[in-house]
């Protein structure tokens, strides 16, 4: 995918198209030919393997692997030649831009390519790119590592309130986004938190030194080591509480600035937003889905989603209804964060004792130990309680406005199961098409066909979202997928999830084909290269 994207960018570059970068143009053609040969051989080898499997025969080595290795070597050399030619003839930062394409979203890459290729060419190149090139705009990025912090701090300390969360919390109490006084309060908050973190880090380093000294004597006095480690981990929980108090102090300053009483009902909305932000620890960084999966599956905030609504009438109406649920949302978020941190603390201490007793193995190998089962149960209960509070809050809005409730449910699912929507582009393209509606230049007949297709897509999509949320709530033992590869594995062993993936793609493909046909285009004109373009759909049930 990255190679095709690179070829498309250089092929549409003005210097290449005009002939002024002739060596690069020739290198593009050579690389395209080499890449096509590799793809053809891979397809041929896979067909041979599948045919042999159908006949019940073992795969044989007929030299195809050696031929594939040779073609891949030629392709690598062709791309190296292309890079060298481009560096000589095109000196506008195009190659540097391509090197960082994986870390950008499609919209960001489109904006970066526009000055070099033009708006039309940039859009065509980005739309034709494979789904693995860009980061999904809906994907939540993890908190970056900070070399000034210890590993325990990186993993166990909740993130502080960022600028976006601060503005949402301030908006919840009635402050304006462009109020300069509110921005001054944010500056004071940052200074207060920075000073607090410096003091906390000094305390933690002292405890780290004490724990390290006890670790050196762990064989002689294991109890002292466990006690010092427990004190250090408990200090992280206390530090998290101090940061929460700093957030509350900031909200009080905002309330004073706009003349709002602390007992105002809107004040609890701001605290709920802050609690949700603090509960968004990088749980997936631990790679222990069997233990922490319920926490990232409940990592969402309906209040923040409502505060980001563009329509002021809808936003205010939703906030009025959410006020009744704000305290429960805040409490469940605080409880999920606390239970998660305590679970990690208790599990780490359990691991230290297990190693002392001569028991060694992966973390998951201890999941059936009685003490660990208790930890897992507490985490699952906290995650379930938080999800239920979020579901009830959104349901109260759906009673008033079903369409708004459906939008918030979709946003909730995007936050708690982003891997499902980051996989492939068909559903996102269909959603963009549905939001845009029929083009103004379409005929009456084409508009009628397309409007009917959009309505049908929305009905099926909402049904899929409802079924997917029920699937999340109903599971017990199956770990929550934390990335795309785990999602594919889970779907291979879970027929219901496999059927939902098929429903997602087939529903989107149907709308994209209908939109293309309604405008006189080929049925697959709107299909991405990686979305099948009329291929046989995946089976809805799994067979071993």
C-alpha positions, -999 to +999 in steps of 0.1 A: +000+000+000+028+024+009+046+017-024+014+024-045+008+056-026+044+067-032+041+059-069+008+078-072+022+109-055+053+111-078+033+102-109+010+132-103+039+156-093+040+186-117+077+181-124+071+145-134+040+152-155+058+180-174+088+159-182+113+180-163+119+151-139+124+125-166+146+101-145+119+101-118+092+094-144+111+064-157+119+052-122+081+054-114+073+032-143+100+007-134+089+005-098+052+001-109+062-028-132+082-044-104+055-040-079+029-055-103+051-085-108+053-091-070+015-088-067+008-112-095+032-138-081+016-135-046-019-140-061-007-170-081+010-186-051-021-181-029-044-196-056-021-226-058-021-230-021-059-228-018-063-253-047-040-277-030-059-273+003-092-279-015-078-312-029-065-321+006-029-321-007+001-307+012+017-276-003+047-284-025+077-262-032+078-257-070+102-228-069+075-202-066+089-189-033+123-184-048+108-165-078+088-143-054+119-135-034+137-126-066+109-103-077+107-087-043+144-080-044+139-063-078+110-042-064+131-030-035+159-020-059+134-002-081+120+018-052+155+027-040+163+039-075+131+060-075+139+076-042+174+085-054+161+100-086+134+120-068+160+134-043+180+146-073+152+161-094+125+170-069+136+191-040+104+204-024+101+180+006+079+154-011+099+125+001+100+138+036+062+141+035+059+105+022+081+093+051+056+105+077+024+096+059+017+067+083+013+090+112-012+114+095-049+112+088-062+113+052-075+148+057-041+160+070-022+143+041-046+158+016-039+193+030-001+187+030-001+174-006-023+202-020+006+228-023+027+203-042+001+185-064-029+208-065-062+202-047-077+178-074-046+156-077-041+155-039-077+144-034-074+117-061-042+103-046-055+102-011-088+086-021-070+059-040-047+051-011-051+018+008-066+018+043-033+010+060-016+042+049-032+068+071-042+070+107-080+071+113-093+105+123-115+087+148-086+069+164-076+079+199-039+085+202-022+073+234-005+096+258+031+100+245+060+087+265+079+113+286+116+105+294+114+126+326+089+101+341+096+065+354+079+036+337+054+033+366+045+070+362+040+066+325+016+038+330-002+045+362-006+083+364-038+095+348-034+121+321-040+157+331-068+178+317-058+189+283-068+221+265-097+205+247-112+189+278-108+222+297-128+241+270-155+214+271-157+217+309-158+255+307-185+253+281-205+230+304-207+258+330-216+284+305-183+300+296-175+312+261-148+296+241-132+329+232-134+344+267-098+358+274-104+355+311-111+318+308-079+314+288-060+331+316-074+306+340-061+278+318-026+293+319-028+295+357-040+259+358-010+247+337+014+265+360-002+250+390-001+215+376+035+219+365+046+229+400+026+200+414+042+175+391+077+187+400+070+182+437+054+148+431+082+136+409+107+144+436+087+124+462+084+095+438+121+094+430+128+092+467+104+063+470+119+047+439+153+048+455+139+032+486+122+005+466+153-002+446+174-006+477+148-030+491+148-049+458+186-055+462+178-072+495+146-090+483+161-124+488+170-116+524+139-096+533+111-101+507+085-086+530+103-053+532+105-052+494+068-059+490+060-032+515+083-006+498+068-014+464+033-011+478+041+023+492+055+035+459+024+023+440+001+038+466+019+071+462+009+071+425-027+068+435-023+097+460-006+118+433-036+112+410-059+125+437-039+157+441-042+163+404-079+159+406-080+186+433-061+209+410-087+204+383-115+212+408-097+244+418-096+254+382-134+249+378-140+270+409-120+298+392-141+295+361-173+297+381-161+328+399-151+344+366-186+340+351-205+346+383-217+310+388-224+295+422-206+262+430-239+245+438-252+252+403-264+221+385-241+229+356-210+226+379-214+188+381-213+186+342-178+202+343-166+178+370-180+148+350-160+159+319-129+162+340-135+128+356-139+112+322-106+127+310-088+115+341-102+080+335-087+078+300-054+062+311-035+044+284-050+010+294-041-006+261-005+001+267-004-028+291-015-053+264-036-072+290-070-073+274-082-102+296-077-078+326-082-043+314-104-047+283-136-035+301-119-002+310-111+008+274-144-005+263-161+020+287-137+049+279-162+074+266-181+105+278-216+114+265-214+149+281-183+157+260-200+144+229-231+166+236-209+196+242-193+192+208-227+194+190-228+223+165-265+230+169-269+251+200-305+241+205-297+204+204-266+210+226-286+228+253-314+203+253-291+174+256-272+190+285-304+196+304-312+159+301-276+148+309-275+169+341-296+143+358-270+116+349-239+138+354-232+127+390-235+090+381-213+095+351-187+112+372-188+086+400-186+056+376-156+073+358-138+079+391-146+043+402-133+028+369-100+048+372-096+038+408-104+001+403-081+000+373-051+015+392-057-006+422-060-037+400-026-030+385-011-024+419-025-056+433-016-077+403+020-064+403+023-073+440+008-107+433+034-112+405+062-103+429+050-128+455+045-155+428+080-151+415+093-153+450+075-186+454+091-199+422+060-195+400+069-179+366+049-173+334+031-148+314+006-125+332-024-142+316-012-176+329-022-165+364-057-153+355-074-184+371-056-179+404-082-170+431-066-137+440-064-127+403-100-138+397-111-113+423-091-085+406-106-094+373-141-094+387-137-059+402-124-045+369-152-061+349-179-048+374-165-013+372-163-013+334-199-027+332-212-001+356-196+028+337-210+015+304-244+012+319-243+048+331-233+060+297-261+039+280-287+052+304-276+088+298-278+084+260-312+066+263-326+097+281-317+118+251-331+093+226-365+095+243-366+133+235-349+131+201-344+097+185-321+110+157-299+128+182-298+097+204-287+076+175-259+100+166-247+100+202-249+062+203-227+061+172-202+085+188-202+063+219-195+032+199-168+049+180-151+059+213-154+025+229-147+002+199-128+024+174-111-006+158-144-017+143-147+016+124-111+021+116-110-012+096-115-004+060-129+028+044-162+017+029-183+025+059-166+060+064-171+068+027-208+057+029-212+079+060-197+109+042-220+103+013-250+100+035-241+133+053-237+151+020-269+138+005-278+139-032-257+164-052-274+194-065-265+186-101-282+151-100-314+146-119-347+140-102-346+103-109-310+100-097-318+120-065-348+098-058-327+066-061-299+080-041-321+094-013-338+060-010-304+043-008-292+067+019-323+061+040-319+024+037-282+026+046-290+047+077-316+022+089-293-008+085-263+011+100-283+020+131-294-016+135-257-027+132-247-002+158-274-014+182-264-050+177-227-041+182-233-024+215-253-054+226-225-076+216-201-056+237-223-058+267-231-095+264-195-108+262-179-123+294-147-142+288-136-130+253-110-102+256-118-069+239-099-064+206-073-037+211-061-034+175-070-044+140-051-077+140-069-087+172-102-077+157-097-100+127-087-129+151-118-123+173-141-122+142-126-155+131-137-172+163-169-152+170-197-157+144-217-127+157-188-103+153-180-117+118-216-112+108-215-076+120-183-069+100-200-083+069-231-063+075-210-031+079-192-036+046-220-050+025-243-021+036-217+005+027-208-012-006-244-013-016-248+025-011-215+033-029-225+012-059-259+028-060-244+063-058-221+055-087-248+040-109-272+068-102-247+093-116-239+072-147-206+059-134-193+023-133-207+005-102-173+003-086-162+039-094-166+049-058-150+018-044-116+019-028-089-004-042-089-024-009-127-026-005-134-055-028-150-036-057-176-063-062-157-092-048-175-121-031-184-109+005-169-126+035-190-154+050-212-143+078-205-174+099-172-190+108-163-225+098-132-243+111 
